[in-house]
Amino acid sequence: MEVILLERVAKLGQMGDTVRVKDGYARNFLLPGGKALRATPGNKAKFEDQRIQLETRNLELKTEASRVAESLNGQSFVVIRQAGETGHLYGSVSPRDIADAITAGGFTANRN
């Protein structure tokens, strides 16, 4: 199946690329996730109209991410967990724990 990518997909292509993928990958991952459209003539025309909006959204997300990365650069956060005498943790540090530590430090972060 040929699809038009609406965003960058690892090992597949950049936004706007028309690529051929297996039908199951398109049906189960790309199309439901809003990452691609089927490459029909109507969708190609529709995509060209949406391209500017998508590029603007991607630029805004990238700018926001770089701003957050700049503010977090050099920061350190302490997560207290039980550990053995050798320093190995008994449990794990999850993304939720890291997000909670960042939030406690005065920043906003989601756990994803």
C-alpha positions in Angstrom: 0.0 0.0 0.0 1.3 3.5 -0.8 0.9 6.1 1.8 1.8 9.8 2.3 3.6 10.4 5.6 2.1 13.2 7.7 5.1 13.3 10.1 8.6 11.8 10.3 8.6 8.1 10.8 11.8 6.4 11.9 13.3 4.1 9.2 10.6 5.0 6.8 10.8 8.7 5.7 10.1 12.4 6.3 6.8 14.3 6.2 5.4 14.4 2.7 7.2 11.4 1.4 5.2 8.8 -0.5 6.3 5.4 0.5 5.2 1.8 -0.1 4.6 -0.2 3.1 3.0 -3.5 4.0 -0.8 -3.3 4.2 -0.9 -4.4 7.9 1.7 -1.8 9.0 -0.4 0.9 7.3 -3.7 -0.4 8.6 -2.6 -1.1 12.2 0.0 1.6 12.9 0.3 4.5 10.4 -3.3 5.2 9.5 -4.9 4.9 13.0 -2.1 6.9 14.5 -2.6 9.8 12.1 0.9 9.4 10.8 0.0 8.7 7.2 -2.8 9.0 4.5 -3.4 6.6 1.7 -1.8 7.9 -1.5 -4.9 8.5 -3.6 -5.0 11.5 -6.0 -7.6 13.2 -3.7 -5.5 12.7 -0.6 -2.4 14.0 -2.4 -4.2 17.2 -3.2 -5.6 17.4 0.3 -2.1 16.9 1.8 -0.6 19.7 -0.3 -3.2 22.0 1.2 -2.4 20.8 4.8 1.4 20.7 4.3 1.9 24.3 5.5 -0.2 23.8 8.6 1.7 20.6 9.4 5.1 22.2 8.9 4.0 25.1 11.2 2.8 22.7 13.9 6.1 20.7 13.7 8.1 23.9 13.9 6.1 25.0 17.0 6.6 21.6 18.7 10.4 21.7 17.9 10.7 25.3 19.2 8.9 24.3 22.4 11.0 21.2 22.9 14.3 23.2 22.4 13.1 25.8 24.9 12.3 23.1 27.5 15.6 21.4 26.8 17.5 24.7 27.2 15.8 25.3 30.6 16.5 21.8 31.8 20.1 21.8 30.6 22.4 21.6 33.7 19.5 20.7 36.1 19.7 17.6 38.2 16.9 15.8 40.0 17.2 13.4 42.8 15.0 10.3 42.9 15.3 8.3 46.2 15.0 4.5 45.9 16.1 1.6 48.0 19.5 0.1 47.0 21.7 -2.7 48.1 25.2 -2.2 49.6 26.7 -2.4 46.1 24.5 0.4 44.9 22.1 -1.7 42.7 18.5 -0.6 42.9 15.9 -3.0 44.3 13.2 -1.5 42.1 13.2 0.7 39.0 12.9 4.3 38.2 9.9 4.7 35.9 9.1 7.6 33.5 6.4 8.6 36.0 9.0 8.9 38.7 11.2 11.1 36.5 8.2 13.3 35.5 7.2 13.7 39.2 10.8 14.7 40.1 10.8 17.3 37.2 7.4 18.6 38.3 8.7 18.9 41.9 11.6 20.9 40.6 9.2 23.6 39.2 9.0 22.4 35.6 6.1 20.9 33.7 6.5 17.5 32.1 4.2 14.7 31.1 5.2 11.1 31.8 5.3 10.3 28.1 
